[in-house]
Amino acid sequence: MTREATVEEMERRLTLSKVALGEVPPDTLITHMTLFNSHTGEFIKDQSLWIKDGLIAYIGKDSYPGKGDQTLVIDAEGMTVLPGLIDGHTHMVSNRYGIEEFVKHVIPTGVTTVITELMETATISGRDGIEFPVKGFEKQPIRFYYTIPPVCGLTPAEEVMAPSNDLLIPFLRDPQCVGIGEIYWGNIFLDGGQGERVRELVNIALGMGKVVEGHTAGASERKLQAYTDFGISSCHEPITEEEVWERLRLGYWVMIREGSIRKELPGVAGIFKERIDYRRLILTTDGVDPGGFLEEGYLDASLKTGLKMGIPPALAYQMVTINVAEHFRLDHLIGSLSPGKKADLVIIPSPSEYSPRLVMCDGRVIFRDGKSLVEPKKVFFPESMFRTVNVNDSDIPSLPTRGKVRAMELVNRLVTKESIVDLENDEEMKDVISILTKDRLRNGEGFIGFLKGFGLERGAYGTTMNWDSPALIVVGCDQLSMRTVMGRLRENGGGNVYAIGEEVVAEFPAPVCGLISLRPMEKVRSELKRIEDSLRENGVRWENPILTVDTLSTAAIPHFRITHRGYVRLRDRKILGVDL
Ligand SMILES: [Fe+2]
């Protein structure tokens, strides 16, 4: 903080204390409410809250502090006031809609702070992929914090755009940066440059007082503890009660995920029946896709699910306010309604009915009586983040037609395994199609293999939205359709395309990094729905097949993955071809 800024802040705090003493009138006065104290978990009746310059000056019984002519009085008689909700783990740039669309739709939900990952744009655009989304978060009507993406790829080839640690240090100095984003546990142990870069980044961040976000899916006992030894302090991957217990006992901040990727609350419901300390439990979305957002909601929907399941309201609200703030060391600013904190709040009818009537962020009313009162700020992305599908030819390498070959098989909609199929055995070849990957940033270098179990019976489907990879993936039944898909992805600057022969049947253009649409969320939802419907009509049986293909490239999900150089066996990160 500069000297000037420090002086300004000192004056602001001095004025705030004068408001508490009744010497200076507040900007806003909220009266007659039940106040949720997130520190103690109490709902305290007949409270008042005085706000000045975006900060809370006073909470308590006194309702008349010497009101000024300009003071806005909000009578919250019979209502309950909560701190603004905090989503502690989401992916702003992987759910296909832009930042403005997110802000517009999130305001009515009562979420006033979002802590987001940025790995997707960084994988494609390196430093620009961090800098420009971060600039886009500035001066929005809600508050954003971010984590630095460690860019954890399957192999070094997926990490070509990863900024050097020296380039990342200035971001770590930014007060809006809370630490390092999720590190897949397997990556921290990798030999050579890949693991070394990440381990160094972790140590730099910890040394600067920042947190390091974990990703411990599938790790337990000594492996989990070996990973934790690096200084990792959170995980949003537990899917069973046992996994939650194990991580809580190791000192983790455990994020229960309830969003589009997975909905874990029902599966871990048993933990809420115990008499334990829940202050390290967090409820988060891990991202919500356009369909989920428009039909069910965002973190508000997760919260309502929790309340419906019988989680006591005080605990449910702590899980989306103070607990999150404490984990990210932001509790001196947000997460509670107490003196000196940011005036971020939500007014709801009662503790058991989460239905925002008024939302305030930074002391400004941004939503009231069903209407948003603010507009999102326009976000700018530079030329370098457009036209990122540089696959100049539609060459498709040939595949063998006889003998036994290696294939990637879907065990369920996300998990895969290595499998061997006999090309001359019709029974074994049922539901086997081609899968093509190409490096879309540089030279179009590619690999073609076999995919079993996706269900597609005609045409081809392609995506540039592969997790943790700068490649594009096309899965298809014939070469003509696959070429059409590749050509169209190039024309659109990325996204998703489904084609049969030369005809494009359904598409979703995503020109920013091949990841983000410039269209309204409703339009994005209808484009994606048309793709899903087309895939379903043509044989695919998995729920959310778009996610199935997006995730074939990530080290986050077991067991057998793919890059533009070949299949990758996660166990030893070995690159394997089709031939045995
Ligand atoms: Fe995540």
Residues whose N, C-alpha, C, O or C-beta is under 5 A from the ligand:
A	BS01	LIG	D286
